[in-house]
Amino acid sequence: MPNSVFQVPYPTNEPILSYSPGSSEKEAVLASYAKMFGETIEIAMRIGDQDTKTGDTASMHPPHDHKHILGVYHKASKKNITEAIAAALDAKKAWSQMPWESRASIFLKAAELVAGPYRSRINAATMLAQSKTIHQAEIDAACEYIDFLRFNVAFMQEIYENQPENDPGIWNRLSYRPLEGFVYAVSPFNFTAIAGNLCASAAMMGNTVVWKPSDHQVFSAHILMQIFREAGLPDGVINMVFGDPEMITDTVLESPDFAGIHYTGSTEVFRNIWGKIGKNIERYRSYPRIVGETGGKDFIVAHPSSHPKEVATGIIRGAFEFQGQKCSAASRVYLPQSIANEIIDFVKADLKTIKMGSPENFENFVTAVIHKGAFDRLANAIEQVKKDQNAEIIAGGNYDDSKGYFVEPTVVLTKDPKYTTMKKELFGPLVTIYIYPDAQWSETLELVDQTSEYALTGAVYSQDRYALEEALKALENSAGNFYINDKPTGAVVGQQPFGGARGSGTNDKAGSAANLMRWVSPRLIKETFVPANDYKYPFLG
Ligand code: NAD
């Protein structure tokens, strides 16, 4: 038994590698990419100690080259899901009793595996599966994931160290128990790091997990699973299943042992799951923890005092990196009349230099959107803008899915601040600009606050401190992550804990101790050293 209070290594953010021409990391990731592209793999689910294959398969394709087959993955039957739940419950006793520093060691080892031997593979898989440029893959699958693992281990220690006060003669202790039952993790396609974190954060706190990655991230999810296993994660702690999301979710939610959901994805799906949990509430042993980070309609609002080139750069990076498929991506922009044209000219000039194509070619800033559904959604939105009187396309507007799902970065200008693309999450490289009269700063802030059901991220550009102060107050509830003179994307673990409110989610701040607290149920232990032996208090005389 450990006879020490251990101190986990102090976490620092993983440095982002440059992948500049001639660098060894560039050579390594391109070699991994070519190898994975050339192979055809078969991905099994991982249930308990079994690689589970069902013969019911779906194929995987790079979004930028959708006729190419990367391999197949096996999809679950209802029986497989019941088995995954049983495997999680079986593994629970030993895992929850494992000393916390051993759990920490496993995830710290996983971080080192991502940072070293797996770095090029996890990045190449993310480039292939989710069509990320190497920079986007590096800041996600490598750096953000390493940060989640290292920082969460430190947050775990911080939580365990948080202990109550004591009166003389008694000792109060808090024990942070894992939840009773199992946790269900449901992850989106767009971040390999989020997928790995949703399951690992709950597991780190002593829970066992059934994890369902997105169909469009299976290729990189299976590398995460390899890393967990190589790091020494025992069988059954994280069970990875694929297939029909509704069937899997319904089966999970039928279990009385369902203890919580760690979800990231679209708002509608989350609301639907929440409703089902509510309907099933009588079944469960405990009230399930519901943690969900969902959609956004993230804004940039520029004050007349802002610097046009800085605002334009915020728009380009905020709206178009990873094809606007970040939940935090800027998709509605408010520009003051006096400098709007200058900003728009800078945006148009930048767009002329942006290349689109395969992530294998490092000159491309923009690659493909994730799948046909996303491509069609964006193509339809662009066609609708072309038809509408109150909006026009001022840059981009072309799309082509003959080889990959390519949608040009598109800028829409609207005269209607409540135009549909100012309100609805499209999740792609389309940003809408509304120009407001300079004198209407206060009214515009109210508009920003009232236009969308979401409240995830937002950015204000201003050199005028009074205007900034006004924006901070007026937009207090409009964004969970609020940026001053910066783009609204690119949250770094340990620096900008991430999450939004209103329709955007439960705001449990991934990458912070607050999130990990959701995966424990504290037990207070009060010990009295010399117990009372007379019931009479002095006031009784
Ligand atoms: P999605 O909603 O299509 O899928 C998310 C997950 O839910 C997937 O695993 C999917 O298989 C599952 N799912 C789909 N339908 C389901 C159903 N009926 N029942 C149960 N599960 C179901 O989302 P996506 O396209 O993978 O990701 C994009 C969305 O995620 C965007 O809305 C984006 O804003 C959001 N997102 C939010 C954050 C955040 O931190 N707020 C981060 C990343 C992504």
Boltz pocket constraint, residues with backbone or C-beta under 6 A from the ligand:
constraints:
  - pocket:
      binder: B
      contacts: [[A, 186], [A, 187], [A, 188], [A, 189], [A, 190], [A, 191], [A, 194], [A, 212], [A, 213], [A, 214], [A, 215], [A, 243], [A, 245], [A, 246], [A, 249], [A, 264], [A, 265], [A, 266], [A, 267], [A, 269], [A, 272], [A, 273], [A, 293], [A, 294], [A, 295], [A, 296], [A, 326], [A, 327], [A, 328], [A, 425], [A, 427], [A, 456], [A, 498], [A, 499], [A, 500], [A, 504], [A, 505]]
      max_distance: 6.0
